[in-house]
Amino acid sequence: MRLHDLRHTFASLMLAAGFKTYEVSRWMCHAFGATTDGLYVHLYPVDYDAQIARFEAFVTEA
């Protein structure tokens, strides 16, 4: 296993554990959060139902 493989696994697991992209990007020393987002976030499915419910609750409260 290469060092890069460990680094990739570390970042992926942090994102899966719920860390924000900008937090992981700081740990990874990426200059831009977009780098972290582009490399790692796509590996785990997003719970769109929860996000939609949160948005609908926000809109209906107004």
mmCIF file of the N, C-alpha and C atoms, coordinates in Angstrom:
data_MODEL
# 
_entry.id   MODEL 
# 
loop_
_atom_site.group_PDB 
_atom_site.id 
_atom_site.type_symbol 
_atom_site.label_atom_id 
_atom_site.label_alt_id 
_atom_site.label_comp_id 
_atom_site.label_asym_id 
_atom_site.label_entity_id 
_atom_site.label_seq_id 
_atom_site.pdbx_PDB_ins_code 
_atom_site.Cartn_x 
_atom_site.Cartn_y 
_atom_site.Cartn_z 
_atom_site.occupancy 
_atom_site.B_iso_or_equiv 
_atom_site.pdbx_formal_charge 
_atom_site.auth_seq_id 
_atom_site.auth_comp_id 
_atom_site.auth_asym_id 
_atom_site.auth_atom_id 
_atom_site.pdbx_PDB_model_num 
ATOM 1   N N  . MET A 1 1  ? 0.846   -1.168 0.000  1.00 0.00 ? 1  MET A N  1 
ATOM 2   C CA . MET A 1 1  ? 0.000   0.000  0.000  1.00 0.00 ? 1  MET A CA 1 
ATOM 3   C C  . MET A 1 1  ? 0.897   1.238  0.000  1.00 0.00 ? 1  MET A C  1 
ATOM 4   N N  . ARG A 1 2  ? 0.536   2.169  -0.851 1.00 0.00 ? 2  ARG A N  1 
ATOM 5   C CA . ARG A 1 2  ? 1.304   3.411  -0.953 1.00 0.00 ? 2  ARG A CA 1 
ATOM 6   C C  . ARG A 1 2  ? 0.797   4.445  0.045  1.00 0.00 ? 2  ARG A C  1 
ATOM 7   N N  . LEU A 1 3  ? 1.611   5.418  0.345  1.00 0.00 ? 3  LEU A N  1 
ATOM 8   C CA . LEU A 1 3  ? 1.211   6.509  1.223  1.00 0.00 ? 3  LEU A CA 1 
ATOM 9   C C  . LEU A 1 3  ? -0.022  7.217  0.664  1.00 0.00 ? 3  LEU A C  1 
ATOM 10  N N  . HIS A 1 4  ? -0.062  7.393  -0.646 1.00 0.00 ? 4  HIS A N  1 
ATOM 11  C CA . HIS A 1 4  ? -1.199  8.053  -1.274 1.00 0.00 ? 4  HIS A CA 1 
ATOM 12  C C  . HIS A 1 4  ? -2.494  7.282  -1.010 1.00 0.00 ? 4  HIS A C  1 
ATOM 13  N N  . ASP A 1 5  ? -2.435  5.950  -0.988 1.00 0.00 ? 5  ASP A N  1 
ATOM 14  C CA . ASP A 1 5  ? -3.623  5.141  -0.718 1.00 0.00 ? 5  ASP A CA 1 
ATOM 15  C C  . ASP A 1 5  ? -4.139  5.386  0.701  1.00 0.00 ? 5  ASP A C  1 
ATOM 16  N N  . LEU A 1 6  ? -3.236  5.485  1.655  1.00 0.00 ? 6  LEU A N  1 
ATOM 17  C CA . LEU A 1 6  ? -3.630  5.772  3.037  1.00 0.00 ? 6  LEU A CA 1 
ATOM 18  C C  . LEU A 1 6  ? -4.253  7.157  3.165  1.00 0.00 ? 6  LEU A C  1 
ATOM 19  N N  . ARG A 1 7  ? -3.659  8.095  2.469  1.00 0.00 ? 7  ARG A N  1 
ATOM 20  C CA . ARG A 1 7  ? -4.165  9.470  2.473  1.00 0.00 ? 7  ARG A CA 1 
ATOM 21  C C  . ARG A 1 7  ? -5.575  9.529  1.892  1.00 0.00 ? 7  ARG A C  1 
ATOM 22  N N  . HIS A 1 8  ? -5.778  8.835  0.791  1.00 0.00 ? 8  HIS A N  1 
ATOM 23  C CA . HIS A 1 8  ? -7.081  8.797  0.133  1.00 0.00 ? 8  HIS A CA 1 
ATOM 24  C C  . HIS A 1 8  ? -8.122  8.146  1.053  1.00 0.00 ? 8  HIS A C  1 
ATOM 25  N N  . THR A 1 9  ? -7.754  7.060  1.694  1.00 0.00 ? 9  THR A N  1 
ATOM 26  C CA . THR A 1 9  ? -8.658  6.368  2.611  1.00 0.00 ? 9  THR A CA 1 
ATOM 27  C C  . THR A 1 9  ? -9.010  7.262  3.790  1.00 0.00 ? 9  THR A C  1 
ATOM 28  N N  . PHE A 1 10 ? -8.028  7.941  4.350  1.00 0.00 ? 10 PHE A N  1 
ATOM 29  C CA . PHE A 1 10 ? -8.250  8.848  5.470  1.00 0.00 ? 10 PHE A CA 1 
ATOM 30  C C  . PHE A 1 10 ? -9.273  9.925  5.112  1.00 0.00 ? 10 PHE A C  1 
ATOM 31  N N  . ALA A 1 11 ? -9.078  10.585 3.988  1.00 0.00 ? 11 ALA A N  1 
ATOM 32  C CA . ALA A 1 11 ? -9.996  11.648 3.569  1.00 0.00 ? 11 ALA A CA 1 
ATOM 33  C C  . ALA A 1 11 ? -11.387 11.101 3.299  1.00 0.00 ? 11 ALA A C  1 
ATOM 34  N N  . SER A 1 12 ? -11.478 9.968  2.655  1.00 0.00 ? 12 SER A N  1 
ATOM 35  C CA . SER A 1 12 ? -12.775 9.369  2.338  1.00 0.00 ? 12 SER A CA 1 
ATOM 36  C C  . SER A 1 12 ? -13.542 9.008  3.603  1.00 0.00 ? 12 SER A C  1 
ATOM 37  N N  . LEU A 1 13 ? -12.843 8.439  4.577  1.00 0.00 ? 13 LEU A N  1 
ATOM 38  C CA . LEU A 1 13 ? -13.497 8.054  5.824  1.00 0.00 ? 13 LEU A CA 1 
ATOM 39  C C  . LEU A 1 13 ? -13.921 9.275  6.643  1.00 0.00 ? 13 LEU A C  1 
ATOM 40  N N  . MET A 1 14 ? -13.124 10.325 6.605  1.00 0.00 ? 14 MET A N  1 
ATOM 41  C CA . MET A 1 14 ? -13.519 11.549 7.311  1.00 0.00 ? 14 MET A CA 1 
ATOM 42  C C  . MET A 1 14 ? -14.813 12.111 6.739  1.00 0.00 ? 14 MET A C  1 
ATOM 43  N N  . LEU A 1 15 ? -14.913 12.144 5.418  1.00 0.00 ? 15 LEU A N  1 
ATOM 44  C CA . LEU A 1 15 ? -16.133 12.648 4.780  1.00 0.00 ? 15 LEU A CA 1 
ATOM 45  C C  . LEU A 1 15 ? -17.321 11.740 5.080  1.00 0.00 ? 15 LEU A C  1 
ATOM 46  N N  . ALA A 1 16 ? -17.105 10.437 5.072  1.00 0.00 ? 16 ALA A N  1 
ATOM 47  C CA . ALA A 1 16 ? -18.173 9.490  5.376  1.00 0.00 ? 16 ALA A CA 1 
ATOM 48  C C  . ALA A 1 16 ? -18.633 9.641  6.823  1.00 0.00 ? 16 ALA A C  1 
ATOM 49  N N  . ALA A 1 17 ? -17.728 10.070 7.704  1.00 0.00 ? 17 ALA A N  1 
ATOM 50  C CA . ALA A 1 17 ? -18.061 10.255 9.117  1.00 0.00 ? 17 ALA A CA 1 
ATOM 51  C C  . ALA A 1 17 ? -18.792 11.568 9.371  1.00 0.00 ? 17 ALA A C  1 
ATOM 52  N N  . GLY A 1 18 ? -18.947 12.382 8.330  1.00 0.00 ? 18 GLY A N  1 
ATOM 53  C CA . GLY A 1 18 ? -19.716 13.607 8.471  1.00 0.00 ? 18 GLY A CA 1 
ATOM 54  C C  . GLY A 1 18 ? -18.913 14.884 8.607  1.00 0.00 ? 18 GLY A C  1 
ATOM 55  N N  . PHE A 1 19 ? -17.598 14.804 8.450  1.00 0.00 ? 19 PHE A N  1 
ATOM 56  C CA . PHE A 1 19 ? -16.804 16.025 8.474  1.00 0.00 ? 19 PHE A CA 1 
ATOM 57  C C  . PHE A 1 19 ? -17.143 16.864 7.245  1.00 0.00 ? 19 PHE A C  1 
ATOM 58  N N  . LYS A 1 20 ? -17.100 18.162 7.401  1.00 0.00 ? 20 LYS A N  1 
ATOM 59  C CA . LYS A 1 20 ? -17.367 19.080 6.287  1.00 0.00 ? 20 LYS A CA 1 
ATOM 60  C C  . LYS A 1 20 ? -16.186 19.057 5.326  1.00 0.00 ? 20 LYS A C  1 
ATOM 61  N N  . THR A 1 21 ? -16.479 19.337 4.057  1.00 0.00 ? 21 THR A N  1 
ATOM 62  C CA . THR A 1 21 ? -15.436 19.331 3.032  1.00 0.00 ? 21 THR A CA 1 
ATOM 63  C C  . THR A 1 21 ? -14.294 20.268 3.392  1.00 0.00 ? 21 THR A C  1 
ATOM 64  N N  . TYR A 1 22 ? -14.624 21.470 3.893  1.00 0.00 ? 22 TYR A N  1 
ATOM 65  C CA . TYR A 1 22 ? -13.551 22.420 4.204  1.00 0.00 ? 22 TYR A CA 1 
ATOM 66  C C  . TYR A 1 22 ? -12.679 21.919 5.353  1.00 0.00 ? 22 TYR A C  1 
ATOM 67  N N  . GLU A 1 23 ? -13.256 21.156 6.280  1.00 0.00 ? 23 GLU A N  1 
ATOM 68  C CA . GLU A 1 23 ? -12.453 20.603 7.375  1.00 0.00 ? 23 GLU A CA 1 
ATOM 69  C C  . GLU A 1 23 ? -11.460 19.571 6.845  1.00 0.00 ? 23 GLU A C  1 
ATOM 70  N N  . VAL A 1 24 ? -11.953 18.703 5.980  1.00 0.00 ? 24 VAL A N  1 
ATOM 71  C CA . VAL A 1 24 ? -11.087 17.671 5.404  1.00 0.00 ? 24 VAL A CA 1 
ATOM 72  C C  . VAL A 1 24 ? -10.025 18.317 4.524  1.00 0.00 ? 24 VAL A C  1 
ATOM 73  N N  . SER A 1 25 ? -10.397 19.330 3.772  1.00 0.00 ? 25 SER A N  1 
ATOM 74  C CA . SER A 1 25 ? -9.423  19.979 2.887  1.00 0.00 ? 25 SER A CA 1 
ATOM 75  C C  . SER A 1 25 ? -8.288  20.594 3.693  1.00 0.00 ? 25 SER A C  1 
ATOM 76  N N  . ARG A 1 26 ? -8.581  21.090 4.886  1.00 0.00 ? 26 ARG A N  1 
ATOM 77  C CA . ARG A 1 26 ? -7.523  21.641 5.736  1.00 0.00 ? 26 ARG A CA 1 
ATOM 78  C C  . ARG A 1 26 ? -6.591  20.541 6.216  1.00 0.00 ? 26 ARG A C  1 
ATOM 79  N N  . TRP A 1 27 ? -7.145  19.395 6.609  1.00 0.00 ? 27 TRP A N  1 
ATOM 80  C CA . TRP A 1 27 ? -6.320  18.261 7.035  1.00 0.00 ? 27 TRP A CA 1 
ATOM 81  C C  . TRP A 1 27 ? -5.455  17.757 5.887  1.00 0.00 ? 27 TRP A C  1 
ATOM 82  N N  . MET A 1 28 ? -6.001  17.793 4.675  1.00 0.00 ? 28 MET A N  1 
ATOM 83  C CA . MET A 1 28 ? -5.296  17.275 3.512  1.00 0.00 ? 28 MET A CA 1 
ATOM 84  C C  . MET A 1 28 ? -4.341  18.301 2.907  1.00 0.00 ? 28 MET A C  1 
ATOM 85  N N  . CYS A 1 29 ? -4.369  19.527 3.430  1.00 0.00 ? 29 CYS A N  1 
ATOM 86  C CA . CYS A 1 29 ? -3.548  20.636 2.921  1.00 0.00 ? 29 CYS A CA 1 
ATOM 87  C C  . CYS A 1 29 ? -3.858  20.963 1.465  1.00 0.00 ? 29 CYS A C  1 
ATOM 88  N N  . HIS A 1 30 ? -5.121  20.840 1.099  1.00 0.00 ? 30 HIS A N  1 
ATOM 89  C CA . HIS A 1 30 ? -5.545  21.256 -0.233 1.00 0.00 ? 30 HIS A CA 1 
ATOM 90  C C  . HIS A 1 30 ? -5.742  22.769 -0.217 1.00 0.00 ? 30 HIS A C  1 
ATOM 91  N N  . ALA A 1 31 ? -5.307  23.422 -1.237 1.00 0.00 ? 31 ALA A N  1 
ATOM 92  C CA . ALA A 1 31 ? -5.457  24.875 -1.318 1.00 0.00 ? 31 ALA A CA 1 
ATOM 93  C C  . ALA A 1 31 ? -6.914  25.271 -1.507 1.00 0.00 ? 31 ALA A C  1 
ATOM 94  N N  . PHE A 1 32 ? -7.689  24.410 -2.140 1.00 0.00 ? 32 PHE A N  1 
ATOM 95  C CA . PHE A 1 32 ? -9.082  24.708 -2.434 1.00 0.00 ? 32 PHE A CA 1 
ATOM 96  C C  . PHE A 1 32 ? -9.974  23.542 -2.019 1.00 0.00 ? 32 PHE A C  1 
ATOM 97  N N  . GLY A 1 33 ? -11.118 23.855 -1.429 1.00 0.00 ? 33 GLY A N  1 
ATOM 98  C CA . GLY A 1 33 ? -12.082 22.832 -1.059 1.00 0.00 ? 33 GLY A CA 1 
ATOM 99  C C  . GLY A 1 33 ? -12.590 22.066 -2.262 1.00 0.00 ? 33 GLY A C  1 
ATOM 100 N N  . ALA A 1 34 ? -12.567 22.705 -3.413 1.00 0.00 ? 34 ALA A N  1 
ATOM 101 C CA . ALA A 1 34 ? -13.027 22.046 -4.641 1.00 0.00 ? 34 ALA A CA 1 
ATOM 102 C C  . ALA A 1 34 ? -12.155 20.837 -4.979 1.00 0.00 ? 34 ALA A C  1 
ATOM 103 N N  . THR A 1 35 ? -10.897 20.900 -4.614 1.00 0.00 ? 35 THR A N  1 
ATOM 104 C CA . THR A 1 35 ? -10.010 19.754 -4.840 1.00 0.00 ? 35 THR A CA 1 
ATOM 105 C C  . THR A 1 35 ? -10.481 18.566 -4.019 1.00 0.00 ? 35 THR A C  1 
ATOM 106 N N  . THR A 1 36 ? -10.737 18.799 -2.752 1.00 0.00 ? 36 THR A N  1 
ATOM 107 C CA . THR A 1 36 ? -11.219 17.737 -1.867 1.00 0.00 ? 36 THR A CA 1 
ATOM 108 C C  . THR A 1 36 ? -12.563 17.226 -2.349 1.00 0.00 ? 36 THR A C  1 
ATOM 109 N N  . ASP A 1 37 ? -13.435 18.143 -2.684 1.00 0.00 ? 37 ASP A N  1 
ATOM 110 C CA . ASP A 1 37 ? -14.772 17.792 -3.149 1.00 0.00 ? 37 ASP A CA 1 
ATOM 111 C C  . ASP A 1 37 ? -14.708 16.927 -4.400 1.00 0.00 ? 37 ASP A C  1 
ATOM 112 N N  . GLY A 1 38 ? -13.877 17.309 -5.328 1.00 0.00 ? 38 GLY A N  1 
ATOM 113 C CA . GLY A 1 38 ? -13.774 16.582 -6.589 1.00 0.00 ? 38 GLY A CA 1 
ATOM 114 C C  . GLY A 1 38 ? -13.142 15.199 -6.459 1.00 0.00 ? 38 GLY A C  1 
ATOM 115 N N  . LEU A 1 39 ? -12.257 15.044 -5.495 1.00 0.00 ? 39 LEU A N  1 
ATOM 116 C CA . LEU A 1 39 ? -11.544 13.773 -5.343 1.00 0.00 ? 39 LEU A CA 1 
ATOM 117 C C  . LEU A 1 39 ? -12.259 12.759 -4.459 1.00 0.00 ? 39 LEU A C  1 
ATOM 118 N N  . TYR A 1 40 ? -12.989 13.219 -3.454 1.00 0.00 ? 40 TYR A N  1 
ATOM 119 C CA . TYR A 1 40 ? -13.461 12.298 -2.426 1.00 0.00 ? 40 TYR A CA 1 
ATOM 120 C C  . TYR A 1 40 ? -14.965 12.249 -2.198 1.00 0.00 ? 40 TYR A C  1 
ATOM 121 N N  . VAL A 1 41 ? -15.669 13.341 -2.348 1.00 0.00 ? 41 VAL A N  1 
ATOM 122 C CA . VAL A 1 41 ? -17.079 13.388 -1.969 1.00 0.00 ? 41 VAL A CA 1 
ATOM 123 C C  . VAL A 1 41 ? -17.932 12.436 -2.797 1.00 0.00 ? 41 VAL A C  1 
ATOM 124 N N  . HIS A 1 42 ? -17.601 12.225 -4.022 1.00 0.00 ? 42 HIS A N  1 
ATOM 125 C CA . HIS A 1 42 ? -18.419 11.370 -4.891 1.00 0.00 ? 42 HIS A CA 1 
ATOM 126 C C  . HIS A 1 42 ? -18.404 9.904  -4.466 1.00 0.00 ? 42 HIS A C  1 
ATOM 127 N N  . LEU A 1 43 ? -17.553 9.529  -3.544 1.00 0.00 ? 43 LEU A N  1 
ATOM 128 C CA . LEU A 1 43 ? -17.421 8.128  -3.170 1.00 0.00 ? 43 LEU A CA 1 
ATOM 129 C C  . LEU A 1 43 ? -18.562 7.630  -2.299 1.00 0.00 ? 43 LEU A C  1 
ATOM 130 N N  . TYR A 1 44 ? -19.274 8.539  -1.645 1.00 0.00 ? 44 TYR A N  1 
ATOM 131 C CA . TYR A 1 44 ? -20.344 8.130  -0.744 1.00 0.00 ? 44 TYR A CA 1 
ATOM 132 C C  . TYR A 1 44 ? -21.661 8.741  -1.181 1.00 0.00 ? 44 TYR A C  1 
ATOM 133 N N  . PRO A 1 45 ? -22.736 7.940  -1.138 1.00 0.00 ? 45 PRO A N  1 
ATOM 134 C CA . PRO A 1 45 ? -24.044 8.469  -1.539 1.00 0.00 ? 45 PRO A CA 1 
ATOM 135 C C  . PRO A 1 45 ? -24.524 9.531  -0.553 1.00 0.00 ? 45 PRO A C  1 
ATOM 136 N N  . VAL A 1 46 ? -25.288 10.450 -1.063 1.00 0.00 ? 46 VAL A N  1 
ATOM 137 C CA . VAL A 1 46 ? -25.835 11.533 -0.254 1.00 0.00 ? 46 VAL A CA 1 
ATOM 138 C C  . VAL A 1 46 ? -27.295 11.222 0.043  1.00 0.00 ? 46 VAL A C  1 
ATOM 139 N N  . ASP A 1 47 ? -27.730 11.560 1.228  1.00 0.00 ? 47 ASP A N  1 
ATOM 140 C CA . ASP A 1 47 ? -29.116 11.355 1.606  1.00 0.00 ? 47 ASP A CA 1 
ATOM 141 C C  . ASP A 1 47 ? -29.937 12.547 1.125  1.00 0.00 ? 47 ASP A C  1 
ATOM 142 N N  . TYR A 1 48 ? -30.361 12.501 -0.135 1.00 0.00 ? 48 TYR A N  1 
ATOM 143 C CA . TYR A 1 48 ? -31.102 13.606 -0.719 1.00 0.00 ? 48 TYR A CA 1 
ATOM 144 C C  . TYR A 1 48 ? -32.467 13.784 -0.064 1.00 0.00 ? 48 TYR A C  1 
ATOM 145 N N  . ASP A 1 49 ? -33.077 12.710 0.409  1.00 0.00 ? 49 ASP A N  1 
ATOM 146 C CA . ASP A 1 49 ? -34.387 12.816 1.043  1.00 0.00 ? 49 ASP A CA 1 
ATOM 147 C C  . ASP A 1 49 ? -34.329 13.728 2.266  1.00 0.00 ? 49 ASP A C  1 
ATOM 148 N N  . ALA A 1 50 ? -33.307 13.572 3.077  1.00 0.00 ? 50 ALA A N  1 
ATOM 149 C CA . ALA A 1 50 ? -33.170 14.411 4.271  1.00 0.00 ? 50 ALA A CA 1 
ATOM 150 C C  . ALA A 1 50 ? -32.928 15.868 3.881  1.00 0.00 ? 50 ALA A C  1 
ATOM 151 N N  . GLN A 1 51 ? -32.159 16.098 2.839  1.00 0.00 ? 51 GLN A N  1 
ATOM 152 C CA . GLN A 1 51 ? -31.900 17.467 2.399  1.00 0.00 ? 51 GLN A CA 1 
ATOM 153 C C  . GLN A 1 51 ? -33.159 18.119 1.847  1.00 0.00 ? 51 GLN A C  1 
ATOM 154 N N  . ILE A 1 52 ? -33.924 17.369 1.073  1.00 0.00 ? 52 ILE A N  1 
ATOM 155 C CA . ILE A 1 52 ? -35.173 17.898 0.520  1.00 0.00 ? 52 ILE A CA 1 
ATOM 156 C C  . ILE A 1 52 ? -36.155 18.210 1.648  1.00 0.00 ? 52 ILE A C  1 
ATOM 157 N N  . ALA A 1 53 ? -36.268 17.324 2.613  1.00 0.00 ? 53 ALA A N  1 
ATOM 158 C CA . ALA A 1 53 ? -37.166 17.557 3.747  1.00 0.00 ? 53 ALA A CA 1 
ATOM 159 C C  . ALA A 1 53 ? -36.752 18.810 4.519  1.00 0.00 ? 53 ALA A C  1 
ATOM 160 N N  . ARG A 1 54 ? -35.449 19.004 4.719  1.00 0.00 ? 54 ARG A N  1 
ATOM 161 C CA . ARG A 1 54 ? -34.964 20.187 5.421  1.00 0.00 ? 54 ARG A CA 1 
ATOM 162 C C  . ARG A 1 54 ? -35.287 21.459 4.634  1.00 0.00 ? 54 ARG A C  1 
ATOM 163 N N  . PHE A 1 55 ? -35.127 21.406 3.324  1.00 0.00 ? 55 PHE A N  1 
ATOM 164 C CA . PHE A 1 55 ? -35.443 22.560 2.484  1.00 0.00 ? 55 PHE A CA 1 
ATOM 165 C C  . PHE A 1 55 ? -36.937 22.864 2.514  1.00 0.00 ? 55 PHE A C  1 
ATOM 166 N N  . GLU A 1 56 ? -37.770 21.823 2.375  1.00 0.00 ? 56 GLU A N  1 
ATOM 167 C CA . GLU A 1 56 ? -39.221 22.030 2.393  1.00 0.00 ? 56 GLU A CA 1 
ATOM 168 C C  . GLU A 1 56 ? -39.682 22.601 3.742  1.00 0.00 ? 56 GLU A C  1 
ATOM 169 N N  . ALA A 1 57 ? -39.088 22.148 4.824  1.00 0.00 ? 57 ALA A N  1 
ATOM 170 C CA . ALA A 1 57 ? -39.435 22.686 6.144  1.00 0.00 ? 57 ALA A CA 1 
ATOM 171 C C  . ALA A 1 57 ? -39.067 24.151 6.236  1.00 0.00 ? 57 ALA A C  1 
ATOM 172 N N  . PHE A 1 58 ? -37.944 24.525 5.686  1.00 0.00 ? 58 PHE A N  1 
ATOM 173 C CA . PHE A 1 58 ? -37.506 25.911 5.686  1.00 0.00 ? 58 PHE A CA 1 
ATOM 174 C C  . PHE A 1 58 ? -38.458 26.791 4.880  1.00 0.00 ? 58 PHE A C  1 
ATOM 175 N N  . VAL A 1 59 ? -38.834 26.320 3.705  1.00 0.00 ? 59 VAL A N  1 
ATOM 176 C CA . VAL A 1 59 ? -39.692 27.107 2.813  1.00 0.00 ? 59 VAL A CA 1 
ATOM 177 C C  . VAL A 1 59 ? -41.093 27.255 3.404  1.00 0.00 ? 59 VAL A C  1 
ATOM 178 N N  . THR A 1 60 ? -41.625 26.226 4.008  1.00 0.00 ? 60 THR A N  1 
ATOM 179 C CA . THR A 1 60 ? -42.979 26.298 4.537  1.00 0.00 ? 60 THR A CA 1 
ATOM 180 C C  . THR A 1 60 ? -43.069 27.116 5.813  1.00 0.00 ? 60 THR A C  1 
ATOM 181 N N  . GLU A 1 61 ? -41.949 27.322 6.504  1.00 0.00 ? 61 GLU A N  1 
ATOM 182 C CA . GLU A 1 61 ? -41.957 28.149 7.702  1.00 0.00 ? 61 GLU A CA 1 
ATOM 183 C C  . GLU A 1 61 ? -42.070 29.630 7.374  1.00 0.00 ? 61 GLU A C  1 
ATOM 184 N N  . ALA A 1 62 ? -41.656 30.017 6.203  1.00 0.00 ? 62 ALA A N  1 
ATOM 185 C CA . ALA A 1 62 ? -41.631 31.437 5.828  1.00 0.00 ? 62 ALA A CA 1 
ATOM 186 C C  . ALA A 1 62 ? -42.994 32.011 5.629  1.00 0.00 ? 62 ALA A C  1 
# 
